[in-house]
Amino acid sequence: MTAAATFTTFAQQKKSPLVAVITVEGLTGEYLRLLESTFTGSGFKKIMHSGASIDRIDFGPGLDYAAASAVVFSGASPIVNGVPADKIYDTSTKLARSPLHNPAMIGNFTDETLSPEALKVSTVADELRIDSDGQGRVFAVAPKATTALVGAAHAGNGAYWINNMTANWATTAYYKEMPVPLRDRNYLNPLDTRLDTMKWTPLLKLSLYPGITTSEMQKPFKNSFPRKEVRRVNRFIESPLANTEVTDVAIDLITKLSLGSAKATDMITIGYTIPSDASRTETIDSYIRLDRDLERLFKTLEQACPQGTGPTIMLAGLPSDNGSAPDDKRWNIPSGLYSVKRAVSLLGIHLMSVHGNGDWILGYHNRHFFLNRNLIKDRGLSLQDFRREVADFLGRMAGISNVITIDDILASRAGDNPDALKRNTSFTHAGDIIIEVAPGWQIIDDGTGRASGALRHTAADIPAFFVAPGLKRLQITENTDARILAPTLSRLLLIRAPNGASVPPINL
């Protein structure tokens, strides 16, 4: 890898007593640069200018925040780590579920049945626990379950997230610890009750928000979470107020469990979110609020470390949903609605007319069409030819920009970067046919009950940062494989890289 700047070796490196690994879904370098003048000196600015930075990390095509978080912590792509998305399609139940679903593992403060066991490789957290023979503690907090679970991974002490039905802080019985600070929060100061009075309004005067329109300035946004609204917890999780809640919990764990005070290195992993479907003003406000949350977090991390030491921090952005609010009709931007229900119906009629009656399509999920492979085999048909026939039919529908088969991906003949697409595909969970919807189009009738955002195919500008004792301000400006983050952090911590990390670390 050629870099505009090279990391230098710092002498007599010592292990930090406390490590924080922070992921931010939807973080972009563009907004960090735009809003730098509105940040305090001890939040984003601290990590932007105090350590080593990578301007653009490359996750490759097709990954959502959940799959990307697994890449960050493991250094391995989905084909190796087993986490291809936040939700996968179960052809036996014809329902979407978490890739970390484990019916044998009951939840704590939730009816979700999850565990990290489906994560097929070790992570930085696992290696830290192994290196210290279990003396170093690892806790993970995030608004969403997958981020928390891959953060604590197999050997961690605990992973905690916000249950999207009850608003309780939840975990899984896989982990043996539910710390007192979290139990007290659920019983004595429940989020469900606090949501009734919470409001998300601009934190600062709108005149301080760069680039917003006159109409946005004249009509400040105001979001609330009334009890009568079915999706109120989900809306809260997708708002910057959830980041503040996560920060409060993380600070509670650091201070009340005395993380960083033992001889072995402790770790806390923290997940944040920048909402993807927000207005420009709401997005700016989310960054400003997160900057203040980071300021509080960084101060707590520093105070937790014994005198003469300091924390090691890695902060990495994660890709967000590529959708956005549709452009107003008056601008005449090409757009449309792609109905999954209609596509499945027309495809089913076509297949029955050609091949006879039968349940040829098992389902659809997240741009993947799943075919009835047993029926195709029983009728003596070639599965590859059948997939190609389906792909040709779907490709003629309005709103479709490209259709590929799983055979194309397996043979590395699909996409702009075929090898990266293959790495990012878990063939155990993938459908037979994958569609790409044209820019500006929305997907409807997909079983979620909501229309997708208007699709945008713009390349993401996602940064990553390292801060550690003795690490000077350095910068890499070229695209950098995201798989390099886990082994690089491992080198900083003087531990083994995760067992699925095939990309060598940056030489520190």
N, C-alpha and C positions, 0 to 999 in steps of 0.2 A: 504494500500500500504506500503510495506516494502522498506525503502530507506537506502542506504549506509551512507548518511548523512541527518540530519534533520534540517529544517529551524528553527531558533530560533525567538522568539518574540522580536521585537525591541521596546523599550519604547518610549512613547509620540510621536507616529507616527503622522506626519502632511501630509496633502495633497500636492502633487507636483503641481506647477502652470502649468506645461506642461508635457504632456504624448506623447510618440512616440511608436507606435506599428509597428514593421517592420517585413515583411515576405520576405523570400528569397527562391524562387522556385529553387530546385536542390541543396540546401546547404547540405553538409555532414560534419560530424565530422572528417572523415578520411582526407579530404583535409585541414581542419582547422589545424589539428595536423601536417600534412606534411609541410605546408607553413608558420607555425608560425614564423620561423626565417626571412621570407621575409616581414612580416607585420610591419607597424609602431607601435609605442606604444600607439596610440590613436584611432585606428580603431577596428578591430576584437579583438586585444589583450585586449583593454580596457573592452570590454563586456565579454570576456572570463575569465578575472581574477579579475574583480571588483565587481561582484555580485553573484547571485545564478544561477547555471546552471543545466540543465537536459541533460545528455549525449545522451539519445535516446528517442524521443517521438514517440509513436505508433499511427498511424492514422487508422490502420486496413487495410484490403485488398481493392484494386480496386479504390482508390481515385486519381484523378489528382489534379493539383495545385488549381483549382477553388473550387472543393469540399472541399479540405483540408483547404483552406483559410476561408471558411464558418464555418468549425469546430473550427478553431482558434479563430474567433471573436465571435461565438455564444456559444461555449461549447456543441453543439448538433451535432449529426450525421445526414447524409442526410435523413434518414427516418423521422426525426423530422424537420430539418431545410429547406428541400425542394430544396437544391442545390446539385445534384448528380454528376455534371460534368460541364466542360466549355461549352459543347454542348450537347443537347438532340435531339432526333428524333421526329419530328412531323408527325404522321402517316396520318394526313389529307392532308398535303402538300407534304409528302414524302421528306422533306428537314430537315437538321439539323439546329437548332437554339439555341440561348442562353436560359438557363432556366429563365433568367431575362427579356426575351423579353416581351415588352408591347406596342402593336401597337397604343395605345391611347396616348403614351408619346413621343413627338417629341424630336429630338436631338438638341444639340447646338454645332455647328462646326462639325456635323456628321449627316448622314442620318440614323444612328442606332436608333432604338426605344427601349429603355431600361429603367428599373426602379428597385428599390430594393423591390418592393411590393410582389414578389413571394418568397422572403425570409420569412419563416413562423414563425420566432422567433425573439426576440430582441437580440441585441449584446452589447458588452461592450460600444461601442460608443453611442448606444441608451440610455443605463442606465446612462452614464455620463451626457448626455443632460437632461434627466429626473431629475437626482439628483440635477442639478444646475438650474432647471426651465428654461432651454434654455440659461442661461448666459454663460456657457462654450461652446466654439466653437469646431466643429469637421470638419476637412478637410481630404480628402484621395487622394493620387496620386499614380499611378501605370502605367506600360506600357500597361496593359491589363484591359479591362472594368470590368470583373467580380471581380477581386481583388479590384479595386477601389470602386465598388458599395457595396460590402459586408463590406468594410472598413468604409465607411460613413454610410451605412445602412439606416434605415427609417428616423431617426431624425437628421442626419448630415446636415451640412451647404452646403457641396459640395463634389462631387467625380469627378476626372479628370483622363483621360487616353489618350493614343496616338491612334488616328484613323488610322487603318492599311491600308487605301486607300490614304488619303490626308496628313497624318503625322501631322495634326492639333491636338492640345490639345482639347479634346472634353468632353462634359458632356451631361446630360439629363435635359430636362425641369422640371423633378421632383424636382430638386434642384433649388432654386430661385437665387443662387449666381453664377456668373462667374467673379471671382475677376479680377481687373485691371491687375495684373502681368501676368495672363494667356492670357487675351485679347491682351495685348501689345506683348506678345511672338508670338502669332499667326499672328498679323498684321505687327509688326516691325522687328521680327527676326524669320521668319517661319522655322520650322524644315525641311520642304520639300526643301527649297533652300539650307540649310546647308548640307543636305545629299549628295549633289553633290560633295562636297569637303572632306567629312569625310572618314577616313581610319582607320581600326582596324589593328594595327600592334603591336608587342611586346612592352610593356611599359618599360621593363628593359632588360638588356643584358641576352641572353638566358642561359649563363653560370650560372646565378643565379636561374634558374628554376630547382628544384630538380626532378630527375627521368626521364628527357626527353631523347630520343634516340639521337645518333650521327647524324642520317639522319635528324631528326627534327631540330637539332641545326644548321645544315648546310643549311637548307632551311626554313628560318623564314616565318611564315604565313603572308599573306597580304590580307585583306578583304576590299572591297569598296562597295558602294551602288549607282551604276550608274542609271541615270534616265531611261534608256532603259529597265532595268530589272523590270519585272512585280511585283515580290515579294520583292522589295528592302525595303519597309517599314517593312514588316514582318521580314525580315532578320535583320534589324536594331533593332527591338523590342526584338529579341532573342539574341542580342549581348550585351556585357558589356557597350558599348557606350550609350545604352538606360538607364542603371543604372545611368550614369553620368547626363544625361538629367533629369531624375526623381529627382536626388539629387538637381540639380540646381533649379528646380521648387519648391521642398519642402523648400529649403532655402529661396527662394523668398517669399513664403507664410508665413513662420515663421517671417521673418524680416519685410516685408512690411505690414503685417496685425497685427504685434505686438502680435503674439501668446505668451502666457505665462505672459503677463503683467497685466491681469485683476485679480480680486479677485477670480473668478471661474476658475476651471481647464480647460485648452484647450487641445485638442488632435489632433495629426496629424498621419495618418496611411500611410505607405509607402511600396510599393511593388517593389521588385527587382527580377532579374532572373539570374541564372547561366545556360548558354546554355547546353542542354542535348546531342546534336549531334556534339559537338565540338571535336577537337583533344585534346590530353592530354596537349599539350603546350597552346592551346587556353583556355582550362579550367583553367589551372594555372594562366594564364594572367587575366582571368575574376575575379578570387579571389583577385589577387593583386590590380586590378583596383577598385574593390568594397571596399577593405580595405581603399583605399585613399578616396573614396567617403564617407564612414562611418566616417572617421576622420573629414572631413569637416562638415558633418551633426551633429556629436556629439558636436563639438565646437560651432556650431550655437545654438543648444539646450541649452547648458550650458549658453551661453551669453544672451539668451532670458529670462532666469529665474532671478528674483530679487535676490540681494545679500543675502546670507544666506540660499538660497533654491537651489534646483536642479531638473532636470527632472527625471521622471520615464520612463524607456525604457524596452520594451519587444521585443526581436528578436527571431523569430521562423523560422526554415526551413520548406519548403513544398516539398512534393514529386514531382519529375519531370517525364517526359515521360520515361518509362522503356526501350525505344529503344536506340540503339547506332549504330555507323557505323559498317557494316558487316566486319567480319574478312577476311583478304586476303585469297583467295582460296588456296594458297600454304600451309596454316597451317592445312588444311583438317578438320576443325571444322564442325561438322554436321550442315547443314543449308538448307534452301529451301524457296520457295515463295508460300504463300497461297493466291490464287486468289479468292476474294469474288465473283467476277462476275461469275467465273466458278462454285463455290459452290452453288450460287443461281440458276444458270441454271440447274445443275444436280439435285438439290433438287426439283425444280419446275417440272421437267420431272417425277421424282419419284412420287411426290404427285399426279400429274394428272393421272399417270398410275394406281394408287391405288384407288383414290377417285374421279376421273373424272375431266373434265376441270374446270378451275377456277383460279382466281388470289389469290393463297393460301398464298403467301409471300408478305407482304406490303413493306418490306424494310430491310435494314441492316444499322447499325451504331455502330461503336466503339465496335465490338465483340458481339453486340446484334442483333439477328434475330427477326423481328417483323412479327407475323402471322396475317392472316385475321380472326379475332375472329368472326366477324359477319357471314362470309361464313361458318366457321366451325359449328357455331350454327345452321344456316339455313339448313345444310345438316344432322343435327341430330347427330353430332359426339361429343364425349367427348373431351373437350379441353385439359384436363390433359393427356389423352391417345395420343392425336394428338401431343402434345408437346414432349412426350416421344418418339414417333415414329420419329419425326424430329431430336431429340437429338441423337438417335441411328444411324440414317443415317449420320449425320454430324460427329459423333465420329469415323466413319470408314475412314474418309478422311486423307490423308497424311498431317502431320504438325499439327494435332490437339492433344493436350495432355489431354484435359478434356472438357466435355460438361455438362452443368447443366441447369435445367429448373427453371423458376421463382417459380414453386411449390416447388422445392427442397430448394430454399432459404427461402421461406415463412415458410416452416416446419422446418427450422434450421437443415437441414441434408446435407448441401453442404459446401465444403471447409475445410481447416485445422482449421479454427475458425468459426464455423457456426453462432454463435451469432453476431460476429463482422461483418461478411458478410451481415447478415440480417439488422443490423443497418446502414450499408453503402449503402443499396439499397433503392432507392426511387421507390416504386412500381407503382406510377403514371407514371413514365417516363421509366421504365425498359422494355426491350424486353421480348419475351417469352422464348428464348433460348439464353444462353450466352456461348461462346466458349473461351477456353484458347489455345493459339498457343504455340507450342513447343519452348523452348529456341533456339536462333539462327535463327529462321524463321522470314521472313518479310511478312507483309500483303500488298497486292497490289490490285488494281481495286476496292477500297472501296469508290470511289466517291470523294475522296479528291484531286485526280490528282497526288498524291505522294505516294511512298512506305513508309511504316513505317520503323522505325529503326529495327535492329535485336533485337528481344525480349530477355531480360535478367530477370531472376526471382530472382535476388539477393536482400536480405533484405536491406532496406535503413537504413543508419546510420544518422538520422536526429536529430540535437540538438535544444535546446531552451535556452534562457538566460533572466534573469531579472536583471536590475540595478535600484536601488532606493535609496534615501537618507536614511542612517542608515542601509541598507541591506549589511551584510558582505559576504565575499567570502565563498560560500557553494556549495556542489555538490551532485547531485543524479545520481547514476551510473546505476540503473536498468531501464528497459523499463517502460515508464510512458504513460498512456492513454492521447492522445492529447486533449481530452475534458476537461482536468484539467486546461488548460492554461487560458481560459477566466475567470472562477471563481477565479483563483488565482490572476490574474491581478486585478479583481474587488475588491478583499480583500485588495490588496496593495493600491488601490485608495479609499478605504472606501466607496464603493458604492454597490448596490445590484448586484448579479450575474445575467446574462441574464436569461430570463424566461424558456429557454429550457435546461439549464445547469444542468444535473442530477448527475454529478460526483462532490463530494465535493472538495473544494480547498485544496491546501497544506496549512497547518496551519502556517501562518506567525507570 
